[in-house]
Amino acid sequence: MKVTLLIVKKVKPQEPPLPLGEGWGEGDSNRALLSLRTLTAISVFALSGCQTLPASDRIAESSNISYSGQTHADPALRADTTNMIRMIIKGKGCHYIEHIDSKVLHYEPSNGTKGHIWGKEGWMVTGCGKPYPFLVSFTEDGQGGTFYNLTPVQRKNE
């Protein structure tokens, strides 16, 4: 695991500090304070969750989820797709996935062509006792890899 340490120098604001956005001028201490806040916020954002996990960690992270149905995604692709779904449903207030049932809707063998959609699947994700249906498309990147596209499916009662 790679850990990055960020050292930030504290800047003492003007006494009393001006509300941000007022009194902007050369040498204003609020400019330094805002810059420090901006730098800190950007650094925290950049350091949190932007690192790609090795395949073994991605698979392990999704191993407590039960799966059923059929998929043409290999274990690493399934784990990547699951982790993105996890982030989407976290935004809806659910912090865990219990089960994923997948169904192959369309499949064509990979042919190495960039942009070739080789698979479409329906994934019914159950998290926090609620269903979250997704349409998942797998597209070749032309270099032996696969892009995935997730489309949440609107249910009639939402």
Helices and strands as residue ranges (DSSP letters): H 29-47, H 55-61, E 66-69, H 75-90, E 99-107, E 117-127, E 130-140, E 146-152
